[in-house]
Amino acid sequence: MNEYMNEPIERIWVPEDVVNTYKKLQDKAAVAKIFCIPVKQVTKILNDNK
């Protein structure tokens, strides 16, 4: 399988990444999908970083 497929890379993100992405998209659901986290967590991160 590794002959034609790269190993998955686990991306490490920080809350600032979520905030910056939200500033660009202005859509909590889209940000949650990008970072694979619930919308509730996106809202919490946004509220904590105001």
TISE-868299 format. One line per field, with one value per residue: residue in one letter; residue number from 1; x, y, z of N, C-alpha, C, O in turn. Coordinates in nm, 4 decimals. Each point is the difference from the previous one (the first is absolute). Layout:
// residues N
res	(a,...) .
n	(NUM,...) .
n.x	(X,...) .
n.y	(Y,...) .
n.z	(Z,...) .
ca.x	(X,...) .
ca.y	(Y,...) .
ca.z	(Z,...) .
c.x	(X,...) .
c.y	(Y,...) .
c.z	(Z,...) .
o.x	(X,...) .
o.y	(Y,...) .
o.z	(Z,...) .
//
This chain:
// residues 50
res	(m,n,e,y,m,n,e,p,i,e,r,i,w,v,p,e,d,v,v,n,t,y,k,k,l,q,d,k,a,a,v,a,k,i,f,c,i,p,v,k,q,v,t,k,i,l,n,d,n,k) .
n	(1,2,3,4,5,6,7,8,9,10,11,12,13,14,15,16,17,18,19,20,21,22,23,24,25,26,27,28,29,30,31,32,33,34,35,36,37,38,39,40,41,42,43,44,45,46,47,48,49,50) .
n.x	(0.0817,0.1513,-0.0703,-0.1935,0.0951,-0.0864,0.2071,-0.1450,-0.0911,0.1272,-0.2040,0.1876,-0.1714,0.0135,-0.0044,0.2189,0.0779,-0.0263,0.1404,0.2064,0.0131,0.0134,0.2048,0.1225,0.0000,0.1058,0.1586,-0.1652,-0.1921,-0.0125,-0.0577,-0.2177,-0.1151,0.0043,-0.1207,-0.1686,-0.0984,-0.0238,-0.2043,-0.0879,0.0740,-0.1216,-0.1979,0.0119,0.0270,-0.1853,-0.1296,0.0679,-0.0835,-0.1652) .
n.y	(-0.1182,-0.1027,-0.1969,-0.0524,-0.0954,0.2051,0.0083,-0.1299,0.1890,-0.0752,0.0533,0.1175,-0.0362,0.1991,0.0277,0.0179,-0.2060,-0.0785,0.0665,-0.0868,-0.2014,-0.0035,0.0414,-0.1875,-0.1590,0.0442,-0.1589,0.0608,0.0421,0.2016,0.1759,0.0276,0.0963,0.2243,0.1118,-0.0083,0.1963,-0.0595,-0.0238,-0.1876,-0.1802,-0.0600,-0.1016,-0.2193,-0.1398,-0.0518,-0.1601,-0.2075,-0.0339,-0.0120) .
n.z	(0.0000,0.1255,-0.0812,0.0980,0.1790,-0.0236,0.0885,0.1121,-0.0823,0.1688,-0.0740,-0.0177,0.1413,-0.1001,0.2212,0.0440,0.0434,0.2085,0.1626,0.0067,0.0960,0.2247,0.0838,-0.0059,0.1603,0.1918,0.0261,0.1418,-0.1076,-0.0966,0.1268,0.0477,-0.1654,-0.0091,0.1527,-0.1473,-0.0470,0.2157,-0.0903,0.0849,-0.1098,-0.1784,0.0292,0.0448,-0.1727,-0.1146,0.0876,-0.0480,-0.2054,0.1502) .
ca.x	(-0.0817,0.0859,0.0622,-0.0737,-0.0730,0.0807,-0.0471,-0.0726,0.0740,-0.0874,0.0241,-0.0127,-0.0500,-0.0146,-0.1232,0.0156,-0.0319,-0.1456,-0.0457,0.0368,-0.0835,-0.1347,0.0011,-0.0038,-0.1208,-0.1195,-0.0948,0.0458,-0.0144,0.1096,0.1227,-0.0069,0.0258,0.1414,0.0836,-0.0585,-0.0431,-0.1405,-0.0261,0.0029,0.1402,0.0383,-0.0593,0.0753,0.1307,-0.0219,-0.0342,0.1198,0.1033,-0.0473) .
ca.y	(0.1182,0.1173,0.0251,0.1008,0.0859,0.0562,-0.0224,0.1165,0.0871,0.0599,0.1437,0.0611,0.1363,0.0774,0.0797,0.1134,-0.0498,-0.0026,0.1393,0.0573,-0.0618,0.0553,0.1372,-0.0080,-0.0652,0.0473,-0.1112,-0.0918,-0.1394,-0.0293,-0.0071,-0.1246,-0.1112,0.0046,-0.0447,-0.1237,0.0241,0.0439,0.1440,0.0495,0.0265,0.1187,0.1134,0.0184,0.0556,0.1382,0.0797,0.0089,0.0815,0.1356) .
ca.z	(0.0000,0.0074,-0.1296,-0.0738,0.0924,0.1077,0.1353,0.0508,0.0904,0.1000,0.0050,0.1322,-0.0127,0.1234,-0.0065,-0.0909,-0.1340,-0.0090,-0.0043,-0.1300,-0.1025,0.0148,-0.0519,-0.1458,-0.0504,0.0708,0.0046,0.1045,-0.0437,-0.0927,0.0801,0.0767,-0.0919,-0.0382,0.1117,0.0539,0.1374,0.0021,-0.0087,0.1379,0.0339,-0.0767,0.0704,0.1238,-0.0353,-0.0427,0.1178,0.0857,-0.0660,-0.0328) .
c.x	(0.0870,0.0667,-0.0690,-0.0729,0.0930,-0.0617,-0.0772,0.0854,-0.0994,0.0374,-0.0217,-0.0434,-0.0108,-0.1262,0.0089,-0.0296,-0.1510,-0.0538,0.0299,-0.0848,-0.1423,-0.0077,-0.0092,-0.1355,-0.1294,-0.1095,0.0516,-0.0067,0.1139,0.1319,0.0036,0.0325,0.1473,0.0876,-0.0521,-0.0326,-0.1461,-0.0121,0.0052,0.1429,0.0523,-0.0519,0.0777,0.1360,-0.0141,-0.0299,0.1217,0.1051,-0.0468,0.0837) .
c.y	(0.1259,0.0330,0.1141,0.0987,0.0499,-0.0337,0.1234,0.0785,0.0618,0.1470,0.0502,0.1438,0.0629,0.0851,0.1200,-0.0404,0.0000,0.1420,0.0614,-0.0576,0.0527,0.1429,0.0003,-0.0488,0.0559,-0.1065,-0.1046,-0.1459,-0.0393,-0.0143,-0.1306,-0.1196,-0.0056,-0.0593,-0.1274,0.0134,0.0433,0.1522,0.0625,0.0349,0.1218,0.1249,0.0304,0.0633,0.1468,0.0908,0.0197,0.0937,0.1379,0.1044) .
c.z	(0.0000,-0.1325,-0.0740,0.0906,0.1103,0.1348,0.0461,0.0995,0.0973,0.0145,0.1421,-0.0199,0.1372,-0.0132,-0.0947,-0.1442,-0.0228,-0.0147,-0.1361,-0.1123,0.0078,-0.0541,-0.1528,-0.0507,0.0585,0.0050,0.0991,-0.0444,-0.0939,0.0753,0.0792,-0.0883,-0.0401,0.1099,0.0672,0.1494,-0.0036,-0.0040,0.1389,0.0424,-0.0765,0.0702,0.1275,-0.0295,-0.0411,0.1187,0.0904,-0.0583,-0.0405,0.0675) .
o.x	(-0.0381,0.0601,0.0648,-0.0746,0.0782,-0.1212,0.0377,0.0763,-0.0995,0.1114,-0.0981,0.0631,-0.0106,-0.0486,-0.1006,-0.0488,-0.0476,-0.0877,-0.0861,-0.0403,-0.0637,-0.0998,-0.0618,-0.0545,-0.1026,-0.1185,0.0977,0.0885,0.0515,0.0799,0.1041,0.0675,0.0570,0.0921,0.0594,0.0333,-0.0480,0.0913,0.0437,0.0218,0.0789,0.0728,0.0257,0.0417,0.0824,0.0496,0.0164,0.0821,0.0598,-0.0253) .
o.y	(0.1001,0.1065,0.0711,0.0850,-0.0774,-0.0172,0.1120,-0.0573,0.0600,0.0330,-0.0362,0.0749,-0.0690,0.0209,0.0396,0.0814,0.0371,0.0255,0.0661,0.0727,0.0229,0.0378,0.0891,0.0551,0.0013,0.0318,-0.0700,-0.0788,-0.1115,-0.0888,-0.0651,-0.0934,-0.1085,-0.0766,-0.0471,-0.0868,0.0457,0.0717,0.1140,0.0995,0.0775,0.0982,0.1166,0.0920,0.0832,0.1125,0.1067,0.0540,0.0617,0.1194) .
o.z	(-0.0606,-0.0148,-0.0768,-0.0486,0.0553,0.0123,-0.0347,0.0777,-0.0408,0.0408,0.0648,-0.0744,0.1014,-0.1112,-0.0589,-0.0784,-0.1073,-0.0825,-0.0580,-0.0908,-0.1028,-0.0614,-0.0583,-0.0956,-0.0680,-0.0103,-0.0269,0.0332,0.0083,-0.0298,0.0091,0.0433,-0.0118,-0.0282,0.0970,0.0807,-0.1037,0.0409,0.0154,0.0691,0.0542,0.0143,0.0302,0.0704,0.0380,0.0060,0.0591,0.0741,-0.0882,-0.0162) .
//
